[in-house]
Amino acid sequence: MKNQNVYIAGPCVIEHQELLETVAQELVRLNQKYGIDIIFKASFDKANRTSLKSFRGPGMEKGLEMLSNIKEKFGLRLLTDIHESYQAEEVGKVVDVIQIPAFLCRQTDLLVAAAQTGKIVNIKKAQFLSGKDMRYPVEKCLKSGAKEVWLTERGNSFGYNNLVVDFRNIPDMQEFSPTVIMDCTHSVQRPSAGDGKTVGDRKFVSSMALAAKAFGTNGYFFEVHPEPDKGLSDAANMLELSKLESLIEKLQ
């Protein structure tokens, strides 16, 4: 996707097949209308949820089966995240992009395992690191055989249940990764601020995307849902699926 924005979109977590197909159908329509290639994203296991009571997803085996069905039926490229190094090989057989969660971006064994699959590795910048610090996770992947490494900005945490985005991280990370993506939905989170769960404010998602565009980002990450408030994970910061098209128009 040279000289073109990378778009990643999908529900936070795999809830059920009907949800996946509803989102996938809309992404296919947008791809055809705008000549883009939105990568379908969904997590099979949200292992970093706030509470033991939080919904995590169907697990790797069932989740990969459901994602495979989406690829076969809709022809979309796939992205999902891994939390353990043993997951990389099986996940790499199904998806096109393996994502490393922000809190795990320094985990050497996880990065090496993802890199050795031969898939694109998308590393989310940790909430506790600067953009320039991400040079080292990139080096770990490249020296372990990764052909392409993307980086994703998702804000920094200073405690007190909030995130702050320093958009200077985008050009800083582009010094050593040609593809730097703005995670426009996770950046509006308020971690653990909702009585044992993460909340957020989706009204700022569009502003995050446009600010990132001004700083030269070449990729955008959106968690979307037909009815976000009914979502089983990240409900407060997911974007309404119906609003994705108007935002993509502004970013083209």
C-alpha positions in Angstrom: 0.0 0.0 0.0 2.7 2.5 -1.0 1.7 6.1 -1.2 -1.7 5.3 0.3 -3.1 5.4 3.8 -3.3 2.2 5.8 -6.8 1.8 7.3 -7.6 -0.7 10.0 -11.1 -1.1 11.3 -13.3 -3.6 13.1 -14.9 -4.4 16.4 -12.7 -4.5 19.5 -13.4 -8.1 20.3 -15.0 -11.0 18.5 -18.5 -11.2 20.0 -20.4 -13.3 17.4 -20.3 -14.1 13.7 -23.2 -11.8 12.8 -21.3 -8.8 14.1 -18.2 -9.7 12.2 -20.1 -10.1 8.9 -22.0 -6.8 9.4 -18.8 -4.9 9.8 -17.0 -6.8 7.0 -19.8 -6.1 4.6 -19.5 -2.3 5.2 -15.7 -2.4 4.9 -16.0 -4.2 1.5 -18.4 -1.5 0.4 -16.0 1.3 1.5 -13.0 -0.4 -0.2 -14.9 -0.6 -3.5 -16.2 2.9 -3.3 -13.0 4.7 -2.3 -10.4 2.4 -3.9 -8.8 1.6 -0.5 -7.9 -1.6 1.3 -9.3 -1.5 4.9 -7.8 -4.3 7.0 -10.4 -6.1 9.1 -9.5 -6.1 12.9 -11.0 -8.1 15.7 -9.4 -9.7 18.8 -10.0 -13.3 19.8 -8.9 -12.8 23.4 -8.7 -9.5 25.2 -6.2 -10.7 27.8 -5.6 -7.2 29.2 -9.1 -6.4 30.4 -9.5 -4.4 33.5 -11.5 -6.9 35.5 -11.9 -10.7 35.8 -15.6 -10.1 35.0 -14.8 -8.5 31.6 -15.7 -10.3 28.4 -12.5 -11.5 26.7 -13.7 -13.2 23.5 -14.1 -16.8 22.2 -10.4 -17.7 22.5 -7.8 -18.4 19.9 -9.1 -21.6 18.2 -12.7 -20.5 17.8 -11.6 -16.9 17.1 -9.3 -17.9 14.3 -12.0 -20.0 12.8 -14.4 -17.1 12.7 -11.8 -14.8 11.3 -10.9 -17.3 8.6 -14.6 -17.3 7.6 -14.5 -13.5 7.2 -11.4 -13.8 4.9 -13.0 -16.5 2.8 -16.4 -14.9 2.5 -15.3 -11.2 2.0 -11.7 -11.3 0.8 -10.5 -8.8 3.4 -7.1 -8.7 4.9 -7.0 -9.5 8.6 -5.3 -8.2 11.7 -5.5 -9.5 15.3 -3.3 -9.2 18.3 -1.4 -11.8 20.3 -0.5 -11.8 24.0 1.7 -14.9 24.2 4.6 -16.0 22.0 3.1 -19.5 21.5 0.1 -17.9 19.7 2.2 -16.4 16.9 2.6 -19.4 14.7 -1.1 -20.4 14.5 -2.3 -16.8 14.2 0.2 -16.2 11.4 -1.4 -19.0 9.4 -4.7 -17.0 9.2 -4.0 -13.2 9.5 -2.0 -10.8 7.4 -0.9 -8.5 10.2 0.0 -9.6 13.7 -0.5 -6.8 16.3 1.5 -6.4 19.5 -0.5 -4.8 22.3 1.0 -1.6 23.8 1.7 -2.9 27.2 3.6 -5.8 25.7 5.7 -3.9 23.1 9.0 -4.5 25.0 8.4 -8.3 25.4 11.3 -9.7 23.3 10.1 -13.3 22.9 6.7 -12.0 21.7 8.2 -9.7 19.2 10.6 -12.4 17.9 7.8 -14.9 17.5 5.6 -12.5 15.6 8.5 -11.5 13.3 9.4 -15.1 12.5 5.9 -15.7 11.0 6.8 -13.6 8.0 3.7 -11.5 8.5 3.6 -7.7 8.9 4.0 -6.8 12.6 2.1 -3.8 13.9 3.5 -2.7 17.3 1.4 -0.4 19.4 3.5 2.2 21.2 3.3 1.7 25.0 1.5 4.3 27.1 4.7 4.6 29.1 7.2 5.1 26.2 8.1 8.0 23.9 7.9 7.7 20.1 11.7 7.6 19.9 11.9 4.6 22.4 10.0 2.5 19.8 13.2 2.2 17.8 14.2 -0.8 19.9 11.0 -2.9 19.4 11.4 -2.3 15.7 15.0 -3.4 15.8 14.0 -6.6 17.6 11.5 -7.5 14.9 13.7 -6.6 11.9 16.7 -8.5 13.3 14.4 -11.5 13.8 13.4 -11.6 10.2 10.4 -9.3 9.9 10.0 -7.9 6.4 7.8 -5.0 7.5 7.1 -3.4 10.8 4.4 -0.8 11.5 4.0 1.4 14.6 0.8 2.7 16.1 0.4 5.7 18.3 -2.2 5.4 21.0 -1.5 8.0 23.6 0.5 8.2 26.9 -0.6 7.6 30.4 0.2 9.9 33.3 -2.1 8.2 35.8 -5.4 9.5 37.0 -7.4 7.4 34.4 -6.6 9.4 31.3 -4.4 9.5 28.2 -2.7 12.3 26.5 -1.5 12.2 22.8 1.7 13.9 21.8 1.4 14.0 18.1 5.1 14.7 17.7 5.5 10.9 18.3 4.3 10.4 14.7 7.2 12.1 12.9 9.6 10.7 15.6 8.6 7.2 14.8 8.6 7.7 11.0 12.4 8.1 11.3 12.7 4.3 11.6 9.3 3.0 10.5 7.8 4.1 7.2 4.2 3.2 8.3 3.0 5.0 11.5 -0.7 4.6 12.3 -2.9 6.7 14.6 -5.1 4.6 16.8 -8.0 7.1 16.9 -10.3 5.1 19.2 -8.0 3.8 21.9 -6.5 7.3 22.3 -9.8 8.6 23.6 -9.9 6.0 26.4 -10.0 6.7 30.1 -8.4 3.5 31.5 -10.1 1.9 34.5 -12.2 5.1 35.0 -15.6 3.4 34.9 -15.9 1.5 38.2 -13.7 -1.5 37.1 -13.8 -0.9 33.4 -12.2 1.3 30.8 -14.4 4.1 29.5 -13.8 6.9 27.0 -15.4 9.6 24.8 -15.9 8.7 21.1 -16.8 12.3 20.2 -13.1 13.1 20.0 -12.3 10.2 17.5 -12.6 12.4 14.4 -10.4 15.1 15.9 -7.7 12.6 16.8 -7.7 11.4 13.2 -7.5 14.9 11.7 -4.8 16.0 14.1 -2.8 13.0 13.2 -3.2 13.7 9.5 -1.8 17.2 10.1 1.3 15.6 11.6 1.8 13.4 8.6 0.5 10.0 9.7 -0.1 7.5 6.9 -2.4 5.1 8.7 -5.6 5.1 10.8 -7.0 2.6 13.3 -10.6 2.6 14.2 -12.6 0.2 16.4 -16.1 0.3 15.0 -19.4 -1.3 16.0 -23.0 -0.9 14.6 -24.2 -0.2 18.1 -21.1 0.8 20.2 -22.9 1.2 23.5 -23.9 -2.5 23.3 -20.3 -3.6 22.6 -18.8 -6.0 25.1 -15.4 -4.3 25.1 -14.3 -0.6 24.6 -18.0 0.4 24.2 -17.5 4.0 25.1 -14.7 4.8 22.6 -15.7 2.7 19.6 -16.9 4.6 16.6 -20.4 4.1 15.2 -20.0 2.0 12.0 -22.3 4.4 10.2 -19.9 7.3 10.8 -16.8 5.6 9.4 -17.4 6.6 5.8 -17.7 10.3 6.5 -14.4 10.2 8.4 -12.6 8.3 5.7 -13.8 11.0 3.2 -12.0 13.7 5.3 -8.8 11.6 5.5 -8.5 10.8 1.8 
